[in-house]
Amino acid sequence: MARPRLAQAKQEAIAQLLSEGLSMNQVSKQLDVAYGTVYNYAQQQKSA
């Protein structure tokens, strides 16, 4: 089984914080998610 997708609210929070200029490390600590999760989400947004 695959891991469940990140909640929509967390995805929106990641996008908001990154757009405000916070680093991926700061976002991961603030939202209590892994750095890799933030990185992967940011990469998905660039390609979308």
Secondary structure, 3 states (H helix, E strand, C coil): CCCCCCCHHHHHHHHHHHHCCCCHHHHHHHHCCCHHHHHHHHHHHHHC
